[in-house]
Amino acid sequence: MRIFVAKNAGFCFGVRNAVETAFKTEGKVCTLGELIHNDYVNEKLKQKGITVINDADEYDGGTVIIRSHGVPENVENKLKERGIPYIDATCPFVKKIHNLVARYHAMGYGIVIIGSASHPEVIGIDGRCGENAYIVDNIEDVNALPTDEKLCVVVQTTYSESKYEYLLKSIENRCKTVEKFRTICYTTTDRQSETEELSKKCDGMLVIGSKTSSNTTKLFEIARRNCEKTYFIESIADLVPVINNKHNFKILGVTAGASTPKELIEEVVKQMNDTRNTSEFEKLLAESDKKSADIKAGKIFRECKVISANAEGIIISFGGKKDGFIDKADAELDGIEYNPENYKPGDVIAAMVIENSKKGNESIAFSKKAVDKRNLEDKEAEEIIRDVEVMDTVSRAEKVVLEARLG
């Protein structure tokens, strides 16, 4: 049996930051709501003495951690008014939506949030526009939207890409004035795309994560469409029925949601790997990485060498049998003018495959702009994290690494 682990499986940036923040904060600590949708991690937090409160009224001392999903504005204001010390660990990409919604609400736009009304992220976003947003999760919700109101449309960061596209198109067909912002986190898009591709190649799939996790549930739905023998598991304890069924998987794919820690993924893979041999495990991971290097849309090549550049675009060598081509429209970020003189032969740049089709049957279409945009978003996220405000004073913090062994 060959085991292939999705490269983007596990903790996303926002979740990792929230968990690390909770573990490194000294003294008495509590989280406002469960920190993430993963029972395994939440149990580790509990073992460290980190408690959960659901409202400021339940506060009985210590530092409060606002989880990665974020909270409504009135909840944060309540903490401030009562002088409760807190650390805002809201995911930077969710913060970006908060700012968008607040700005457009102040400009008189009706706010449309494509997402699940019960999801804490959506509740937090709605709370940034006076809880007056239109929540859209199906076509009936679209049909209930006003047709003559200026609308600003955002989307839950972990929402299904395909469902978002369908609902957005329906909104645009119904409503006159629509300002749209595709706020699905790029890691969500990558994870869903990778699961789609992996599940088509495997005769068995394991999706690891909490069944209360929105993004993990979507991964399961995607995998199950393509692979009949897809299992949704929360820990190695859930592997019993998989093993007892004695499936003779030739190729087993493994993916995990954004709230699933790396050690859980590794434990599951080791359990499924009969050899339990570390070198063999690493070999399989290396082979998985090699497979993922196939030339397909969304794949990023970090060391593309410029062959030449002209008024039409840039020709690059990326290690494949064919050359790559970056059209001038895909070379620079918006607002930056493309200039072929900025690209000299031998220069090394990063670029993303944007089409499987060939340009003139000689080269593959790439985008440098897509990678630059992603790098810019990462930089903005890091700056938000560095500038996070800790209300009141928090004593010296030390980094604590989350470690666990099962079985």
Summary of the structure (lengths in Angstrom):
residues: 407
radius of gyration: 23.0
end to end distance: 22.6
largest distance: 67.6
contacts: 1305
relative contact order: 0.14
helix: 40%
strand: 21%
